[in-house]
Amino acid sequence: MEKLAIHGGEKAKTVPYGSGKRFGQEELVQLQEALEQNTLFYWTGNKVKMLTNKFAELYGAKYCVAASSGTAAIHVALGALGIGEGDEVITSPITDMGSIIGILYQKAIPVFADLDPHTYNMDAKAIEAKITEKTKAIVVVHLAGNAADMDAIMEVANRHGIKVIEDCAQSYLCYYKGRLAGTIGHIGCFSLNDFKHISAGDGGLLIMNDEETYKTAFRFADKNYNRFGGKMREIKTLAPNYRMNELTAAVALAQLEKLPMICGNRNAFGDALTEGIKDLPGIHPHKVIEGGKSSYWFYLMRLDEEVLGVDRKEYVEALLAEGVACSFGYIPEPVYDYEIFRDNPNCYPGACPVAEKVIVDSVKLPVNEFYTKQDVEEVIKGIRKVTQYFLDRKAK
């Protein structure tokens, strides 16, 4: 039984994690060009137009709309699809509030569907079980760079005549059976928040292939002003101001060039980590659906505490002592446990039992495009060392 670092043994992680600069000269060049336009308004400048064109091209989509944040992008998508008061929108119980806020602002009702236990994404059967005559949309959250089972979800949605929004805030260049996440549903939404794969501080993007949906989304992001011809200020319905400015787009343009490297490096790290720990009893690696490709915004693994003979707290403390960065899961409770949902009859303890179990037995490992081969080798070493220690202790 190898002595753990927490007991005075040698650490598995011997060097600091690799790091690097996210922003540099490329962003400065784009920003200078934006300022030299003498306008920072998206309609009269060129940076937002360039960004939406390049992003649509990258994803093979016909249209792209820019927004002020990823949260705004999802709100715009809901507005563009006509989601309104009393409508039900099915989504994930393990996500950021950014996936939910637009539903509430549209006076719609969020309904939470349970998850696959190892991809941590929404399960099509659980979604179908939550469908009622009021269900108008599904917001599919592709969690942590990992695609949900979109074939199954789209089959359910199409059979019931329900629109599908893909929340790809954490899942740039993430593939599902050879197709990019965000291109399979009716609208794909992305975030440029500072904590995502690429950042412009904040910002959001929507992609779609239907022209009418594009025009409606474009208007909804801009106070419902009509910039396609005719009377611009003929406002029939309420819409927010979620316009992206030229400075945000300038930074995003430079970041977009780095996206393949960022996602490629993260994919290599995450896949290597899975390969290195997949044989360990009591450890469930982050599962990627066959034919898929994850860009690992983070890596989530689950512990079988009964097999390991240890609770998550003791396991995480031992792993941290080895120098391996980790934490207790992604969020501390399902979204439907938040106080804001206390009066929602769809929100109650036990509503999504798989999600609730994932929350209490998962361990989150950070992933970064600057991590090195030595980093992944030492993380694997640390996990194997700690896991084997507790397995041996239990066997005694």
Secondary structure, DSSP 4 states (H G I P E B T S, - for coil): -PPPGGGT---S--SPPP---S--HHHHHHHHHHHHTT---TTTSSHHHHHHHHHHHHHT-SEEEEESSHHHHHHHHHHHTT--TT-EEEE-SSS-GGGTHHHHHTT-EEEE--B-TTT-SB-HHHHHHT--TTEEEEEEE-GGG----HHHHHHHHHHHT-EEEEE-TT-TT-EETTEETTSSSSEEEEE--TTSSS-SSS-EEEEES-HHHHHHHHHHTBTT---SSS-TT---S---B-PPPHHHHHHHHHHHHHHHHHHHHHHHHHHHHHHHHTT-TTEE-----TT-B---SEEEEEE-HHHHTS-HHHHHHHHHHTT---EE-S-SS-GGGSGGGTT-TT--TTSSHHHHHHHHHEEEEE--TT--HHHHHHHHHHHHHHHHHHHHHHH-
